[in-house]
Amino acid sequence: MRHPGLTHNPKPRPPPPTPVLACPRHEAWGLVVYSVFRNRGVSLTRAIEVPNSPNVRFHSMITVRLGNNGEIGTVIDNTGGSTAGNPRVPPKVASFP
């Protein structure tokens, strides 16, 4: 029987993230989301998705595309620019909401 934290190549997988929905209050600073896509057709709507709540706050976020494939539409929910543009300027969001 295979350990549940292992994939077919025996590198350990990270634990799943805690959904912000499960937290009564959440605040985060200095988040970076990197995207590394192997296929050009990959497109994500957003890097970070959070519930609409006054108890959920984010500060200093950036999304960085490594390579030329794929794209992320916005940094957090519907805020921030896309990673698809050239010249490559990583989209940033100072605070949310």
PyMOL commands that set and color helices and strands:
alter all, ss='L'
color gray80, all
select helices_A, chain A and resi 20-22
alter helices_A, ss='H'
color red, helices_A
select strands_A, chain A and resi 26-35+43-48+56-65+71-76+92-96
alter strands_A, ss='S'
color yellow, strands_A
deselect
rebuild
show_as cartoon
